[in-house]
Amino acid sequence: MPILRIEHPTQNFATWKAAFDRDPANRSKAGVQRYSIHQPVDNPNYVLIDLEFETVNQAELLLATMKQVWSSGAAGPALGGEPRTQILETKEVKQIVE
């Protein structure tokens, strides 16, 4: 399952989360099946988002849309710096604890 990982600093997590929840790229329509949001334990002003898709093409299309959102200023004060992105392919998931 391909994952689009987006990570970037934020000026304020609550402001960023409100912008994320407005969903300007329409994640559901773009094919996102599940997402998770992470933060480093020592940096509350940095976020990592994993968006899961059925196909790499869906991930690439959403990434292109997100680049338009970021360049348009629609992300507003939520972004604290340039987003870093990667499209990942999961190779293994294993449950360790039973």
N, C-alpha and C positions, 0 to 999 in steps of 0.2 A: 504494500500500500504506500504510494508516494506521499511524502510529507513536505509541505512548504514551511520552512522555518524562517521566521522573521524575528530579528532582535535589534533593539535600539534603546538608547537612553530616553527617559521621559523627564519632563519638568516636574510632574506630579502624577502619581499613579491614579488617583481618583479622576483627574481630568482626562488622562489617557483612557481609562476604562470607560468613561462616559462616551468618548469618541468611538472607541471600539464597539460599544453596544449600539451606537447609531447605525453601524454596519453599512457604510456608504458603498461597499462593493457587492452587497447582497450575497453573503457567503453561501447561503442555502442554494440559491439559483446557480452559483458558480460551481457547485458540486462538492462543497466541503461537507464531509460526513461526520467529522468530529474535530474538536479543537481542544487544546490545553494551553494554559497560560502559566508561565513560570517566572520566578524572580530569584536572583541570587540572594542567599540569606544575609549577605553583608551589604546589599545595595538595593534599597527599596525604590530607587529611581531608574531601574533598568528592567526591561521585560523581554522574555523570549516566548514566542507564540508558535505552536506547532499546529498546522492545519492539515488534516488528512483527506485524501482524495482517492477515487477509484483509478484515475489515470494521471500520468505525467502531464499530458496535454492540458487537463483541467487545472493543474497546479501552475503551469506556465501561463495560462490565460488569466488566472486570478492575479498572479504576480504582475503581469502587464497592467492590469486594472489598478492594482495597488500603487504602482509607480506613477500612474496618472493622478491618483488621489493625493499622493504625497507631494507631487510637483504643483498641484493646483492650490495648495494651501488649505485644503479641506480638513487636514489633520490638525490644523490650528496649533494651539499652544501645547498639544499633547506630546508632540515629538521634541525630544531634547537633543537630537542629532540625526545623522544620516542612518537610515535602516540598513542592516546587513541581512542578506537573504541567501538561502540555499534550498535547492530541491533535493530531498533525501529519499533513498529507497531503503526500506526496512529489510535487513538481511536475516535477523533472528530476534525473536522475543521468547524468553524462557522464564517460567515461574520457578523461583528458587525455594520459597517457603511454601509448604503444603498447608 
